[in-house]
Amino acid sequence: MSTRLAPAHLPLVAARPAYDRDQRAIGIVHFGLGAFTRAHQAWYTDRAMDTAGGDWMIVGVSMRSPDVGAQLNPQGGLYTLAQRSAEGVELRLIGSVAQVLQAGEDTGAIVEHLAAPTTHIVSFTVTEKGYCRGADGSLDPAMAERGFYPLLAAGLERRKSAGLGGLTLMSCDNLADNGHQLRALLRSYLGETDPALLDWFEHHCTTPCTMVDRIVPATTQEDRAALEAMTGLRDEGAVVTEPFSQWVIEDAFAGPRPAWEAVGAQIVSDVAPYETAKLRMLNGAHSALAYLGLARGHAHVHEAVADPVLRACVSRLMSEEAAPTIHAGPDQDLAAYAAALLERFANPALNHRLIQIAMDGSQKISQRWLATLAHAQGRQCPAILTAIGAWLAHLRGENIAAWGTVDDPRADELTALVQNSQAEEQINAIFGEGGPMASAWQPSSADRALIMAWKGHQPVP
């Protein structure tokens, strides 16, 4: 019979936090405590408390599924982080998560934590769709009422009434200018619901931009079983990741923060060059591998990038199409970055599923592909156009037999557009003026021809 991981097992684990978890106060409320956050922000925070101390325990808020709470709460918030590479596995027990609360059930407790004097940071990994934006990028008020906005507003109102300081509100999602977007969306929400609170928010809260980077596949039952065999403990909250990690944070905090820079985070004046490179190169290549790889019968990233045709395609996407649109920072080497990304994609120990990356394409490709096309300045981008063709084929259901239904918040709308029209009409309906994916990029006749010509077999190298 399995023995479930619990705080009583801390002394038995070699790679564990040295700080006393019971003596550390809650300093961070995090919306969206999924696998990525546990492998990234919570990992940095755990090591920062080990290195420099501080009251930075995390309360996680699950917006939808109760699964994360069911995984972590019986374990006192503890979980194992497994770094996997071709060289083997490195384990660490992470102690920075105190508990997980459920939106809709634990409203009072969530607001109390947001309003607590010891809380200084509220962070977010709610995915692109969690920001409740409409087709034009502005806030959708009806969606927002089901998101984090009412909870956050209630917490800010409590702080305002109590005379407490403001909060650092930190988006860690893959959104261009994520801090600026979060601020604009919150201004819109508060402007409609509580103008007085909006004025307080403007004067007391900050929304720094960030860039986060670490490949974190969904944890499988096979992963949990392998860890149990290694440790003798059943860990339902375990996460698997790669050795690489990067966290770039704008130096714009409303109050205290953990010593993240002591454990590798970069605190900078301008996040934009790092963020743009990650979105257009890493994320752009990931999405291309997802749709092209699924069409060619691959299941995982490392399998897709081992396909010579796909490797050539994403190499071109990163180096010849995306990189020339990026104004690199003084310490950025984009050629070396592209080469390192190919090595990371090829990691055979991760089993990063392409269908996971293919989720929510309508929320991702504007910043991953269309931004590159909009800034191409006359350069041809056949790799991205080929990837768009593969995405349209995915929407038409050409991958459903092998990989299941299209998982996208706009699936009904988009699949109807691509199933009931000819190829050129599909492109115009989706990317043209007034279409759901309209942007600064407008497909030329040559662009349309290349997208229409794609048949899922030979991506343009």
Wavefront OBJ file of the C-alpha trace (Angstrom):
o trace
v 0.000 0.000 0.000
v 1.309 3.459 -0.943
v 2.430 5.957 1.698
v 1.301 9.507 0.817
v 3.834 12.324 1.098
v 3.188 14.468 4.199
v 5.040 17.084 6.312
v 6.099 14.340 8.736
v 8.347 12.985 5.967
v 10.404 16.186 5.637
v 13.278 14.963 7.851
v 13.549 11.822 5.728
v 14.124 13.645 2.421
v 17.664 14.665 1.512
v 16.931 17.524 -0.924
v 14.423 19.542 1.111
v 13.922 23.127 2.293
v 16.058 24.151 5.249
v 13.664 26.835 6.533
v 10.936 26.100 9.079
v 7.716 26.233 7.065
v 5.585 26.641 10.187
v 7.435 29.835 11.108
v 6.993 31.516 7.722
v 3.982 33.744 7.044
v 1.985 33.918 3.829
v 3.440 36.624 1.583
v 2.143 35.640 -1.864
v -1.294 34.785 -3.240
v -1.062 33.032 -6.587
v -3.968 32.564 -9.004
v -3.605 29.430 -11.112
v -1.298 27.066 -9.197
v -0.751 24.615 -12.041
v 2.266 22.488 -12.870
v 4.163 25.387 -14.433
v 3.973 27.578 -11.342
v 5.030 24.700 -9.107
v 8.070 24.097 -11.336
v 8.916 27.777 -11.711
v 7.768 30.597 -9.405
v 7.200 28.365 -6.359
v 10.595 26.703 -6.975
v 12.357 30.084 -7.107
v 10.511 31.214 -3.968
v 11.375 28.024 -2.094
v 15.079 28.475 -2.787
v 14.921 32.229 -2.063
v 13.579 31.506 1.430
v 16.313 28.918 1.878
v 18.958 31.451 0.826
v 17.760 34.749 2.271
v 14.796 33.982 4.539
v 11.621 36.038 4.585
v 7.902 35.387 4.962
v 7.036 34.313 1.450
v 4.856 31.238 1.745
v 2.328 30.929 -1.082
v -1.418 30.420 -0.974
v -2.594 29.099 -4.305
v -6.029 29.799 -5.776
v -7.524 27.329 -8.248
v -9.972 29.107 -10.509
v -11.680 26.034 -11.963
v -10.600 22.485 -11.255
v -10.295 21.241 -7.663
v -7.569 18.811 -8.742
v -4.580 20.846 -7.532
v -6.107 21.248 -4.079
v -6.819 17.520 -3.926
v -3.197 16.867 -4.873
v -1.461 19.286 -2.518
v -3.647 19.957 0.531
v -3.450 16.375 1.903
v 0.338 16.725 1.566
v 0.501 19.998 3.511
v 1.388 21.783 0.257
v 4.560 19.744 -0.228
v 5.475 18.257 -3.596
v 8.475 16.903 -5.449
v 10.098 18.683 -8.369
v 11.899 16.287 -10.716
v 14.393 17.787 -13.164
v 14.852 15.339 -16.022
v 17.482 15.241 -18.723
v 19.334 12.614 -20.726
v 21.825 12.481 -17.835
v 19.222 11.447 -15.265
v 16.831 12.851 -12.652
v 17.422 15.373 -9.862
v 14.791 15.642 -7.110
v 13.931 18.430 -4.651
v 11.054 18.645 -2.190
v 9.426 22.085 -2.519
v 8.038 23.676 0.647
v 6.911 27.158 -0.412
v 3.215 26.325 -0.959
v 1.146 26.512 2.228
v -2.267 25.517 0.868
v -4.586 25.682 -2.127
v -7.976 27.412 -2.017
v -10.806 26.974 -4.504
v -12.503 29.947 -6.174
v -16.259 29.728 -5.696
v -15.918 27.737 -2.474
v -13.272 29.558 -0.411
v -14.130 33.150 -1.324
v -13.874 34.482 2.228
v -10.485 32.901 2.867
v -9.110 34.098 -0.480
v -10.158 37.701 0.209
v -8.716 37.508 3.724
v -5.333 36.450 2.348
v -5.417 39.192 -0.285
v -6.165 41.724 2.455
v -3.666 40.397 5.021
v -0.893 42.824 6.131
v 1.744 40.150 5.432
v 0.659 39.719 1.794
v 2.681 41.849 -0.617
v 2.494 40.032 -3.959
v -0.353 38.592 -6.018
v 0.813 36.604 -9.033
v -0.996 34.970 -11.926
v -0.583 31.998 -14.246
v -4.170 31.713 -15.426
v -3.231 31.164 -19.132
v -4.106 33.604 -21.861
v -7.824 32.894 -21.648
v -7.888 33.563 -17.898
v -7.647 37.318 -18.496
v -11.190 37.295 -19.941
v -10.450 39.327 -23.036
v -12.793 39.779 -25.948
v -11.862 39.404 -29.612
v -10.303 42.893 -29.674
v -8.199 42.272 -26.563
v -10.318 44.415 -24.258
v -11.986 43.084 -21.127
v -15.157 41.045 -21.593
v -17.224 42.158 -18.557
v -19.391 39.046 -18.441
v -16.382 36.725 -18.555
v -14.537 38.862 -16.001
v -17.213 38.262 -13.375
v -16.317 34.563 -13.543
v -12.578 35.218 -13.343
v -10.171 36.513 -10.712
v -11.297 40.148 -10.998
v -14.096 40.153 -8.357
v -11.880 38.363 -5.822
v -8.980 40.705 -6.417
v -11.211 43.781 -6.237
v -12.683 42.593 -2.921
v -9.199 42.111 -1.495
v -8.017 45.515 -2.693
v -11.116 47.180 -1.211
v -10.365 45.572 2.155
v -6.771 46.845 2.020
v -7.942 50.343 1.081
v -10.465 50.431 3.924
v -7.890 49.173 6.432
v -5.283 51.717 5.361
v -2.856 49.027 4.210
v -0.336 49.381 1.433
v -0.884 48.315 -2.147
v 0.181 45.073 -3.792
v 2.553 44.036 -6.516
v 0.275 42.361 -9.084
v 2.484 40.196 -11.245
v 1.342 38.409 -14.386
v 3.549 35.442 -15.255
v 1.593 34.393 -18.333
v 2.678 34.347 -21.972
v 1.141 37.685 -22.896
v 3.041 40.430 -24.661
v 3.539 43.291 -22.164
v 1.791 41.116 -19.597
v 2.084 43.640 -16.781
v 0.745 46.466 -18.923
v -2.091 44.275 -20.154
v -3.007 43.267 -16.612
v -3.037 46.905 -15.548
v -5.229 47.970 -18.475
v -7.691 45.142 -17.869
v -7.903 45.874 -14.145
v -8.412 49.569 -14.856
v -11.273 48.657 -17.160
v -12.867 46.367 -14.572
v -12.500 48.766 -11.646
v -13.560 51.718 -13.745
v -16.892 49.991 -14.365
v -17.395 48.491 -10.899
v -15.675 50.806 -8.373
v -14.129 54.084 -9.632
v -12.961 55.047 -6.136
v -11.038 51.808 -5.830
v -9.568 52.409 -9.279
v -8.001 55.643 -8.027
v -6.503 53.828 -5.012
v -5.218 51.027 -7.268
v -3.537 53.532 -9.595
v -1.671 55.176 -6.704
v -0.743 52.144 -4.610
v -0.365 49.016 -6.791
v 2.196 48.082 -9.420
v 1.990 45.585 -12.275
v 5.525 44.660 -13.367
v 6.063 42.849 -16.628
v 7.706 39.438 -16.454
v 9.074 36.746 -18.723
v 8.983 33.127 -17.574
v 10.623 30.186 -19.302
v 10.707 26.529 -18.356
v 9.299 23.532 -20.191
v 6.861 21.710 -17.891
v 4.912 18.795 -19.376
v 1.733 17.599 -17.721
v 2.571 15.047 -15.006
v 1.392 11.538 -15.866
v 0.522 8.559 -13.692
v 3.686 6.921 -15.051
v 5.704 9.891 -13.750
v 4.133 9.543 -10.298
v 4.772 5.815 -10.234
v 8.428 6.307 -11.206
v 8.905 8.876 -8.427
v 7.240 6.593 -5.896
v 9.653 3.836 -6.855
v 12.561 6.235 -6.263
v 11.382 7.803 -2.982
v 9.021 5.280 -1.428
v 6.357 8.005 -1.138
v 3.273 8.633 -3.256
v 3.287 12.259 -4.396
v 0.103 13.314 -6.188
v 1.392 16.867 -6.666
v 4.745 16.045 -8.255
v 5.917 18.003 -11.293
v 8.459 17.106 -13.952
v 10.560 19.694 -15.741
v 13.825 20.395 -17.561
v 17.030 21.658 -15.898
v 16.785 25.041 -17.671
v 14.785 27.921 -16.170
v 14.603 31.677 -16.674
v 12.641 34.401 -14.905
v 12.995 38.053 -15.899
v 11.076 40.586 -13.770
v 10.659 44.325 -14.226
v 11.968 46.214 -11.200
v 8.602 47.762 -10.326
v 7.446 46.498 -6.941
v 4.902 48.121 -4.643
v 6.616 46.781 -1.514
v 8.887 43.971 -0.288
v 9.659 40.889 -2.380
v 11.596 37.638 -2.034
v 15.301 37.612 -2.875
v 14.583 35.929 -6.201
v 17.716 37.388 -7.769
v 19.802 35.427 -5.256
v 18.635 32.182 -6.884
v 18.883 33.135 -10.528
v 15.999 35.466 -11.404
v 16.880 38.603 -13.358
v 15.488 41.913 -12.044
v 15.715 44.369 -14.962
v 14.464 47.767 -16.076
v 12.987 46.465 -19.355
v 11.600 42.965 -19.890
v 10.524 43.535 -23.503
v 13.538 42.075 -25.393
v 13.469 38.854 -23.343
v 9.704 38.532 -23.586
v 9.594 39.134 -27.340
v 12.319 36.563 -28.001
v 10.536 33.982 -25.886
v 7.108 34.552 -27.440
v 8.226 34.679 -31.069
v 11.059 32.134 -30.969
v 10.389 29.555 -28.239
v 6.598 29.750 -28.126
v 6.304 30.305 -31.862
v 8.403 27.220 -32.580
v 6.513 25.191 -29.953
v 3.147 25.938 -31.560
v 4.508 25.154 -35.017
v 5.883 21.823 -33.787
v 2.515 21.069 -32.186
v 0.299 21.445 -35.261
v 2.836 20.227 -37.818
v 3.972 17.381 -35.581
v 0.464 16.102 -34.854
v -0.255 16.054 -38.577
v 2.870 13.969 -39.173
v 1.964 11.428 -36.506
v 4.214 12.579 -33.666
v 3.078 12.683 -30.035
v 5.868 14.551 -28.227
v 8.090 17.580 -28.804
v 11.315 15.592 -28.839
v 9.893 13.291 -31.520
v 8.728 16.206 -33.664
v 12.034 18.075 -33.508
v 13.882 14.850 -34.413
v 11.909 14.829 -37.684
v 14.397 16.427 -40.149
v 11.642 18.228 -42.050
v 10.168 19.768 -38.907
v 13.549 20.625 -37.413
v 14.454 22.561 -40.560
v 11.102 24.322 -40.500
v 11.274 25.522 -36.891
v 14.964 26.425 -37.260
v 13.965 28.735 -40.093
v 11.037 30.098 -38.082
v 13.297 31.044 -35.170
v 16.466 32.215 -36.933
v 15.298 33.664 -40.249
v 11.737 34.775 -39.531
v 11.353 35.638 -35.826
v 14.866 36.731 -34.784
v 15.148 39.616 -37.318
v 11.989 41.190 -35.835
v 13.461 41.353 -32.313
v 15.477 44.285 -30.951
v 17.829 42.248 -28.772
v 19.031 43.488 -25.420
v 22.759 44.101 -24.850
v 23.311 40.635 -23.375
v 21.094 38.667 -25.785
v 22.569 36.397 -28.457
v 19.573 35.298 -30.527
v 21.528 32.813 -32.641
v 22.778 31.069 -29.504
v 19.245 31.238 -28.066
v 17.809 29.447 -31.126
v 20.469 26.737 -30.924
v 19.829 26.238 -27.207
v 16.080 25.962 -27.833
v 16.587 23.143 -30.330
v 18.649 21.290 -27.713
v 15.937 21.816 -25.084
v 13.198 20.635 -27.448
v 15.214 17.464 -28.098
v 15.330 16.466 -24.403
v 14.049 12.852 -24.537
v 13.284 12.666 -20.816
v 10.407 15.167 -20.749
v 7.706 13.627 -22.987
v 6.138 17.051 -23.557
v 2.912 16.262 -25.405
v 2.179 18.176 -28.592
v -1.559 18.081 -27.956
v -0.962 19.995 -24.700
v 0.819 22.757 -26.630
v -1.910 22.738 -29.305
v -4.555 23.784 -26.746
v -6.026 27.296 -26.924
v -4.431 28.195 -30.254
v -6.754 31.156 -30.773
v -5.345 32.722 -27.597
v -1.705 32.112 -28.516
v -0.912 32.529 -32.194
v -1.436 36.303 -32.386
v 1.654 36.916 -30.281
v 3.543 33.778 -31.348
v 3.144 34.038 -35.151
v 1.132 37.060 -36.240
v 3.354 39.530 -34.389
v 6.344 38.214 -36.351
v 4.441 38.510 -39.626
v 3.361 42.052 -38.747
v 6.998 43.085 -38.146
v 8.571 41.149 -41.024
v 9.050 44.325 -43.130
v 8.812 42.521 -46.448
v 10.769 39.407 -45.438
v 9.131 36.134 -46.423
v 7.985 33.871 -43.579
v 7.078 30.530 -45.205
v 7.613 28.510 -42.013
v 5.025 30.519 -40.080
v 2.584 30.469 -43.000
v 3.005 26.709 -43.204
v 2.283 26.479 -39.468
v -0.884 28.551 -39.961
v -1.987 26.039 -42.591
v -1.433 23.240 -40.081
v -3.454 25.120 -37.443
v -6.358 25.531 -39.877
v -6.197 21.806 -40.630
v -6.252 21.138 -36.882
v -9.393 23.276 -36.583
v -10.961 21.320 -39.452
v -10.603 18.212 -37.307
v -7.831 16.514 -39.250
v -6.070 15.513 -36.016
v -9.186 14.487 -34.087
v -9.006 10.783 -34.897
v -5.573 10.452 -33.340
v -5.574 13.160 -30.679
v -9.133 14.048 -29.693
v -11.275 17.136 -30.043
v -10.036 20.686 -30.611
v -9.435 22.208 -27.157
v -9.881 25.958 -27.569
v -12.214 28.501 -25.918
v -13.301 29.598 -29.419
v -13.457 26.118 -30.922
v -17.130 26.283 -31.949
v -16.715 29.612 -33.741
v -13.456 28.758 -35.487
v -14.296 25.217 -36.513
v -17.527 26.486 -38.069
v -15.552 29.020 -40.112
v -13.088 26.473 -41.461
v -15.543 23.637 -42.098
v -18.150 25.528 -44.090
v -16.018 27.425 -46.598
v -13.247 27.017 -49.134
v -9.621 27.469 -48.127
v -9.216 31.088 -49.248
v -12.532 32.028 -47.648
v -11.349 30.424 -44.388
v -8.228 32.570 -44.362
v -10.133 35.754 -45.114
v -12.835 34.955 -42.546
v -10.351 34.304 -39.752
v -7.509 36.738 -40.474
v -9.201 39.424 -42.547
v -10.701 42.685 -41.348
v -13.319 41.941 -38.708
v -12.253 38.309 -38.419
v -11.631 36.700 -35.027
v -7.843 36.702 -35.585
v -7.534 40.058 -37.355
v -4.264 41.840 -36.585
v -1.782 44.292 -38.037
v -0.810 41.469 -40.404
v -3.069 41.027 -43.409
v -2.385 37.965 -45.581
v -1.232 38.786 -49.103
v -2.198 36.699 -52.112
v 1.166 34.930 -51.854
v 0.548 34.257 -48.153
v -2.878 32.790 -48.926
v -1.447 30.608 -51.671
v 1.189 29.120 -49.365
v -1.297 28.496 -46.552
v -3.761 26.884 -48.975
v -1.049 24.724 -50.518
v -0.096 23.101 -47.235
v -1.260 19.489 -47.065
v 0.361 18.312 -43.848
v 3.229 16.439 -45.446
v 6.128 18.681 -46.365
v 6.438 21.863 -44.270
v 8.510 24.515 -45.983
v 12.113 24.212 -44.742
l 1 2 3 4 5 6 7 8 9 10 11 12 13 14 15 16 17 18 19 20 21 22 23 24 25 26 27 28 29 30 31 32 33 34 35 36 37 38 39 40 41 42 43 44 45 46 47 48 49 50 51 52 53 54 55 56 57 58 59 60 61 62 63 64 65 66 67 68 69 70 71 72 73 74 75 76 77 78 79 80 81 82 83 84 85 86 87 88 89 90 91 92 93 94 95 96 97 98 99 100 101 102 103 104 105 106 107 108 109 110 111 112 113 114 115 116 117 118 119 120 121 122 123 124 125 126 127 128 129 130 131 132 133 134 135 136 137 138 139 140 141 142 143 144 145 146 147 148 149 150 151 152 153 154 155 156 157 158 159 160 161 162 163 164 165 166 167 168 169 170 171 172 173 174 175 176 177 178 179 180 181 182 183 184 185 186 187 188 189 190 191 192 193 194 195 196 197 198 199 200 201 202 203 204 205 206 207 208 209 210 211 212 213 214 215 216 217 218 219 220 221 222 223 224 225 226 227 228 229 230 231 232 233 234 235 236 237 238 239 240 241 242 243 244 245 246 247 248 249 250 251 252 253 254 255 256 257 258 259 260 261 262 263 264 265 266 267 268 269 270 271 272 273 274 275 276 277 278 279 280 281 282 283 284 285 286 287 288 289 290 291 292 293 294 295 296 297 298 299 300 301 302 303 304 305 306 307 308 309 310 311 312 313 314 315 316 317 318 319 320 321 322 323 324 325 326 327 328 329 330 331 332 333 334 335 336 337 338 339 340 341 342 343 344 345 346 347 348 349 350 351 352 353 354 355 356 357 358 359 360 361 362 363 364 365 366 367 368 369 370 371 372 373 374 375 376 377 378 379 380 381 382 383 384 385 386 387 388 389 390 391 392 393 394 395 396 397 398 399 400 401 402 403 404 405 406 407 408 409 410 411 412 413 414 415 416 417 418 419 420 421 422 423 424 425 426 427 428 429 430 431 432 433 434 435 436 437 438 439 440 441 442 443 444 445 446 447 448 449 450 451 452 453 454 455 456 457 458 459 460 461
